Amino acid sequence: MRTKRKFMKTHLTRPRKSGAAKRRRQADHRKRLVALGVDQDTVDGMNQQEVRAMLKYPAKIRKD
């Protein structure tokens, strides 16, 4: 029996996220917070979890 096309198209060779793409995404998140009005020094002192938590609710970040 031959292997059918359905079984050859598997997820075994799916593309993985690269480190450069991750750093680019994190830099974009930080730039987005600064654009929303958060101070640059404050953003530089935050870890990535805090940055993502703030970006979940952008309406709560008030512009000064």
C-alpha positions in Angstrom: 0.0 0.0 0.0 1.2 3.5 -0.7 1.2 6.4 1.8 -1.5 8.8 0.9 -1.1 12.5 0.5 -3.3 13.1 3.6 -0.7 11.5 5.8 2.3 13.2 4.2 1.0 16.7 5.0 1.6 16.6 8.7 2.7 19.2 11.2 6.1 17.7 11.6 7.8 20.4 9.6 5.9 23.5 10.7 7.9 26.7 11.0 9.2 27.5 14.5 9.4 31.0 16.0 12.9 32.4 15.8 14.7 34.4 18.5 15.0 37.4 16.2 11.3 37.4 15.6 10.7 37.2 19.4 13.0 40.2 20.1 11.3 42.2 17.3 7.8 41.5 18.8 9.0 42.5 22.2 10.5 45.7 20.9 7.2 46.5 19.1 5.3 46.0 22.4 7.6 48.4 24.2 7.3 51.0 21.4 3.5 50.6 21.6 3.5 51.3 25.3 5.6 54.5 24.8 3.2 55.6 22.1 0.4 55.1 24.5 2.0 57.6 26.9 4.0 55.5 29.4 7.4 57.0 30.3 10.4 55.4 28.5 12.3 54.9 31.7 9.3 53.0 33.2 9.0 50.8 30.2 12.8 50.0 30.3 12.4 48.8 33.9 9.6 46.5 33.2 9.9 42.8 32.3 8.0 41.3 29.3 5.1 39.9 31.4 4.4 43.4 32.8 4.5 44.9 29.3 2.1 42.4 27.9 -0.2 42.8 30.9 -0.4 46.6 30.4 -1.1 46.2 26.6 -4.1 44.0 27.4 -6.0 47.0 28.5 -4.7 50.1 26.5 -7.8 52.2 27.5 -6.7 52.1 31.1 -3.4 53.8 30.2 -4.1 57.5 30.3 -2.1 60.0 28.3 -0.4 62.8 30.2 
